[in-house]
């Protein structure tokens, strides 16, 4: 599992012009990619790591601040661009594998007490955000 985590002052995701998930206060935007050998246990461990990651102001975490999160599935995080000009997506798990793990990741965050907004799995989404800092991290689980 791979996550790009951005500290944001606000963020939203839209599908066909309709906002389907938004946070209007400081928190985290999480772009989540799933690969073939990921498990619900990896999803839960990554969720716990991100929930307690001290990257908000004054070295605080979302858990400390009860800050919201916007979680969006993004298979392109597993693009392989080493050869040619066309990315290979073979490292990304297919939808029937990755969607339940994305849901598991979000559910694990919610079980920890997080307020989680979501994108729409498999949809063509438009993401708007105000990156705060900017702070952007890549986490692999």
Order of alpha helices (4+ residues) and beta strands (2+ residues): beta-beta-beta-alpha-alpha-beta-alpha-beta-beta
